[in-house]
């Protein structure tokens, strides 16, 4: 139990991939006071590799971020064969996991310690969405989404760094920034580092967005924009882009964005294009896009209220 709590405080989520009856397993965890520590329970009679795959899909995370621990060597071999990216450990190593490098993030933020609660809140949102009988747009509107946008402070830097190394799908360039990089950019009058937080009627999503812009005489260049995959279905990437574009045009500058293609971030290119950005230079995987200030995009309506702080 000590190991479970220690890993939880580091932002490492726990899930169950087991054979048996779901209700029996849930009751067993509750009897030992562990039910609140586990985000997902995948208990049934199929292969554990399939349970692991469903857990990854449920949490919207990559298989390469999952560790599987089991006391049966055959079960570990089955999971390893089906998912080579999953790290597998014998149960005898459970108490040693906190000492392993792969379970020791370089920074533990306040948000790391809240990650399990954020995911559990998200599961309540998903349950409400499943029960909703109207159009998806109606459900989004019912959430009363509020996006808070503000300049990053020293207290935000660890989370901002964490986002750059953990977020891949909703990411324009894949650039990563260390703490000193971000501290320097925050102090540089030629750059802005912006963080975005999201909340709705269920509660907070935490700090879910980051934008790094270079301020030039005639242009604001979006060097990096990313959004946590947890908010992929909320469309807030488009909201943040529209906010940056509006601020840039109001300052008399041209909105410009860099885009570096990866295997998983095409959605961000689509979001930029729908935001009015046109390709002005294409070098294969690397693009430069821009908006013509003389022909700005029409303001779009979003089911999200933006607050600047």
N, C-alpha and C positions, 0 to 999 in steps of 0.2 A: 504493500500500500504506500509506503514511503516513496518508492520509485515512481509510482503512478502520479502522486501529488507533485513530486519534483519536476517531472517531465511536463505536467500540466502547466506549471508556473512558467515554463519556458515557451509555452505556446504550442506544444506538441499535443495533437488531438489523439484520443483513444477510441478505438472501435473494437467490436467483437466480430470475428469471422469463425463460426463454430458449427459443428454438427449437433443436432438435437432438436428439442422443442423450444420454440422461442419463449413461450411463457415461463417455462421452467428455468431457462437461463436468466431471464429478466428478474424472476423471483430470487434466484441465487445471488445476483448482484445486489439487489435491494437488501437482502438479509445481511450482507456484509458491508452495507453502507457505501457501495461503490456505484450504484446506478447513475448518480448525477455526474460521475466522472467520464462516462462513456457517451460519445456523441451519436454513434450509429451501432445498432445491433443487427447483424446479418446472421441469423441462426436458422438452419434448415438441414436438409439431408443431401444437398448437392455438394459438388467439389468446393473446397475452400478457395481455390483460385477464382472461381466464379463469385464467391462472396467478396473477395478482395476487390475484384473488378467492379462490383456493384457499389462498394464503399467509396471507391475512387470517383465513380460517377455521381454518387449522392453528394459528396463533399466538393465536387468539381475541382479535383486536384489530380496531378499526374501520378502515374504508377511509380515513377522514379522518386517520389517523395514519401513512399510508404515503406514501413518496416513491418515484417511479419514474424511473430514469435510463437513457437509451438513446441510442445514436449515430444512430438512424434516426428522422427526423421523422414518418414515417408510423406507426411503432410507437407513438411518444409520443401522436400524435393518436388512434390507436385506443384506447389505454388511457384517455386523457382523455375521450373521447366515452362510453365504457362506464362510467367511474367518475369523475364530475366532482370528487369529494372528494379524489382522489389528486393529490398534487403531482407535476408532471412536469418533468424537467430534461434538457437536452442533455448528452451525455457530456463536452463541452468544459468544462463547469462543475464537473466532479468535484472538482478540487483546491480549488475555492472554497467547497465546501459547509460546511466547518468555520467559515467566517466568517459564514454566513447565520444570521439570528435564529432561524428555525424549527428549526435544528439545534443550537441553543445553549440547553440547559435552564438555568433560573436557578440550580439547585443540582445538583451532581454528588455523589451519595452513594457510600459504599462499595458499596452494593447496586447502584447503577447500573453500576459496573464489572464486577459479577458477573452482570448480567442475561443475557448470552448463555449462560453456564454453567448458570444456573438453567433456562433454556428447553431447553437440550440435555439436562439431567437429566430434565426433564419428558417429553421425547420418549422416553427410555428407559422411563419409567413407562408411557407410553401403549403402547409396544411390548409390555411385560409384560402390560398389561391386555388387549390384543388376543389375546395367546397364552393367556390364562387361560380355562379351559374350564368353570369353575364359575359360580355366581351372582355378580352384581356385588357383593353384600354380602360374599361370601367374599373377593373380591379386596381390598376396602377393609380388611377385618379383617387380611389378610395384610401390609398395609403398615406395621403398627405405628406408626400416626400419633400424634404427640405435639404438643399445642398448648401453647406456653408463653405465659402471660399475665402482664404486669407493667406497673407504672407507667412512663410515658415519662420518659426523662432527656434532658438536653441533646443527647446523642449521637443520639437518635432523632428529633429535631425535623425535620431536613431530609427524612428518609424519610416521616415522618408527613404533612408538607406535600405531598410528592410524591404520596402515596396520595390525598389529598383532591382533587387536580386531575386525576389520571389514572384514578380508579376511578368508574365510572358505573352499571354494572348491579347490583352487589351493594352498594347505597348507600341508606341510609334517607332522607336529606334533601338530599343534593347540596351541603351546605355546604362551603365551602373555608376553610382557615385558613392564614394566613401564619406565618412563623417567630415573629414577635413575638406574634401571637395565641396560638399554642400555648405559647410561653414564659410568657405571662401566665396562661393557664389552668392550666398545671402548678403555678404558684406560688400559685394561688387556692385556699384551703381549701374553697371552695364548689364546686369542680370536680375531676374526675379525668380524666386523659388516659391511656388504656390502649392499649398496643400488644401485638400477638400475633404470635408466630413459629411456624412449622410445620416439622416434619421427619418423615421416615419412613426406611425401610430403604435407600432410594436416596440420601438426603442431605437437605439443607436446602432449603426453599422460600423462605427469607428472611423478612423482616418482611412479613406479608400482611394484617394486620388492624389496625383502629384504632377505638376507641370513646371518645367524649367524653360524659361524664355530668355533670349538674348535681345537687349534693347539697342537698336541701331538708330541712326538719325532718321531714316525714312522707313524702317521696318521693325516689326517685332517677330523674331524667329523662334518658333516652337522647336526647341532642341530635343525635348522629351515630354511626352504626355502619356500617362498610364492610369489605368483604373483596375482596382482589385476585381478578380474574376467573380467574387461573391456578388457583385452588383451588375453583372453582365446583362441581366434581363431588365434592368431598370432604365437603361438608355442614358445614364448620367454622363457618359463620355461625351455624347453629343451636346449635352447641356453645358459642360465645362468648356468645350471648344467654342460654342456660341458665345459664352461669356467672355472668353479671351478675345475672340474676334471683335465683339462689340467694344470692349475696352481699348483694343488696338486702333480701331477706326476712329473712336472718339478722341484719341491722342494724336490723330493725323498721321498714323503710320500704316504701312501695308502689312497685313497678316501673311506670314510665310511659315511653312512647316517642313521639317525634315522627316523623311520616312525611310526606314531601312527594313527591307522584307526579311522575315524569318519563316520557318515552317508553320507557325501558328498565329501570326498577327495580322492576317489579311483583313480581319474585321475592322481594324483601326484605319486601314487605308480606305475602306468603304465609308467609314464614319467621317473621315476628312473630306472625301469627295461629296458626300451628301451635305456636308457643312459649307459647301461652296468653293472648296479648294480645287484648283486646276493644276495639272502637272505642267511645270515650266522647264524641268530638266529631269531626264531619266537615264541613269547610268546602270541599268540592269536592276540590281537589288536595292540600289540607293536612289531615292527621288527627292526632288525639291518641288513643293507645291505652294501655290500662293492664291490670294484673292485680290482681284482688281478693285482698288478703293473707289474707282469711278463707276463700278457695277457691283455693289455689295450684294450679298445674298439677302433674300427676304427673311425677316424675323420668323422663327419657327415657334410654334406653341408646344410646350412640354408640360407633362403632369408633375413638374418639379418646380418648387419655389427656390430661387437663388438668394442667399443672404451673404453679403460681404462683411467681413469682420477685420 
